[in-house]
Amino acid sequence: MAQVHLDRSETPKGNIGRLIIDRPEKLNALGSEMVDQLKSAVDEVLKDDALRCVVITGVNEKCFCAGSDLRQLSELTSGSAGGFLRSTHSALEAVRNIPVPVIARIQGPCMGVGMELAAACDFRLATASSLFAMPKVKIGIPSVIEAALVARIMGNGRASWLMLTGENIDAQRAYEWGFLEEVVADTAALDTSVDRAVNGIMESGRLAVSSQKRLLRSWEETPLEQCIEESIRPFAAAHANTEPGELSSRVLERLSKT
């Protein structure tokens, strides 16, 4: 039975994809089969030409993802570990490369590869009861692959504290350290927060949002002057379609009524 599900919601302004991790008895820990299912779910959602955003969440309110399947990790050898990591990286990279905004809806433990999955998203919203950790050193192995994204998001010093001690931090600390964009009281408030983010995306220009995401990705590794110069082309290209005129007219109309 599939343990990563893809749901779609259709709206007049486009479709919303939801990738749901469904292994509650193991706190949504990811095994190799689930990693493959995650990659397949991403491939499937990308077939939707009306896709506007993607939300990644756990199946229930107890956990986002508590990390990799510990039993499977314990059975890896020096010969099999590389293949396991490459498959996991392929799935997380696929999430990161989704061309529309991806929101991590986090409740409960978000640890190890779960934290790496959240880091592959564009932004992260969480309940106050959520916990975060990169605990692999506790079982004698380093945090790798998309753990590098965690360091880029929160900075080397804070990532070092997480990855060298393996200790947990709460949602408020994760917010203060820059990993989370918002912390809310409970899951009802979390749904409201996610809906607000989704609505903001849906109200914006579809082509502009996709262009902006591509720019944000390129800015991560490109020198500042090159970032600025290369951003001119997509700005000019945006005016080759009708979005700027239509959306500007709506804004001007609202302003005229205030």
Secondary structure by P-SEA (a helix, b strand, c coil): cccbbbbbbbcccbbbbbbbbccccccccccaaaaaaaaaaaaaaaacccccbbbbbccccccccccccaaaaaaccccaaaaaaaaaaaaaaaaaacccbbbbbccccccaaaaaaaaaccbbbbcccbbbbccccccccccccaaaaaaaaccaaaaaaaaaacccccaaaaaaacccccccccaaaaaaaaaaaaaaaaaccaaaaaaaaaaaaaaccccaaaaaaaaaaaaaaaaccaaaaaaaaaaaaaaaac
